[in-house]
């Protein structure tokens, strides 16, 4: 019989220094829910890891400082990779960035792949919003 993993919050980051705000938001949400915290960074495959190594190292240190594991994966399909990882770690809540106060294609695709997942988006200025997808209108409420 397969053991069920503890519930968790999953934070999705890109290789940018300012994604530390997402990890901090995830830390607060995980503490509020009393669950584990995981951080995931999905990049397209590359032969030159130096392009983002400093940023990823900084985010790794930030995650570790808050007691979180950080995983880096390489995939051409970030939403699918994220959804698979979310299932693997038993994520109950997902936190991701949104650059301009609107959900982007990544968030919309995640909603399609994880229709029951609560997703919080955090803007560049640190403002958080919980978005839920209205299945009948196919638009964010």
DAMOGI-V439020 format. One record per backbone hydrogen bond with DSSP energy under -0.5 kcal/mol. NH is the residue of the N-H (numbers start at 1). CO is the residue of the C=O. If there is no record, write none. Layout:
# DAMOGI-V439020
nh=NH co=CO
nh=NH co=CO
This chain:
# DAMOGI-V439020
nh=8 co=90
nh=9 co=36
nh=10 co=93
nh=11 co=9
nh=11 co=38
nh=12 co=95
nh=13 co=11
nh=13 co=40
nh=16 co=14
nh=19 co=16
nh=20 co=17
nh=21 co=18
nh=22 co=19
nh=23 co=19
nh=24 co=20
nh=25 co=21
nh=26 co=22
nh=27 co=23
nh=28 co=24
nh=29 co=25
nh=30 co=26
nh=31 co=27
nh=32 co=28
nh=33 co=29
nh=34 co=30
nh=35 co=30
nh=36 co=7
nh=38 co=9
nh=39 co=69
nh=40 co=11
nh=41 co=71
nh=42 co=13
nh=43 co=41
nh=43 co=73
nh=49 co=47
nh=51 co=48
nh=52 co=49
nh=53 co=49
nh=56 co=52
nh=57 co=53
nh=58 co=54
nh=59 co=55
nh=60 co=56
nh=61 co=57
nh=62 co=58
nh=63 co=59
nh=64 co=60
nh=65 co=61
nh=66 co=62
nh=66 co=63
nh=67 co=64
nh=68 co=63
nh=69 co=37
nh=71 co=39
nh=73 co=41
nh=75 co=43
nh=81 co=77
nh=82 co=78
nh=83 co=79
nh=84 co=80
nh=85 co=81
nh=86 co=82
nh=87 co=83
nh=88 co=84
nh=89 co=85
nh=90 co=87
nh=91 co=86
nh=92 co=8
nh=93 co=8
nh=94 co=118
nh=95 co=10
nh=96 co=120
nh=98 co=122
nh=101 co=98
nh=108 co=104
nh=109 co=105
nh=110 co=106
nh=111 co=107
nh=112 co=108
nh=113 co=109
nh=114 co=110
nh=117 co=114
nh=118 co=92
nh=119 co=131
nh=120 co=94
nh=121 co=129
nh=122 co=96
nh=123 co=127
nh=126 co=123
nh=129 co=121
nh=131 co=119
nh=131 co=129
nh=134 co=132
nh=134 co=139
nh=135 co=133
nh=138 co=134
nh=139 co=134
nh=141 co=132
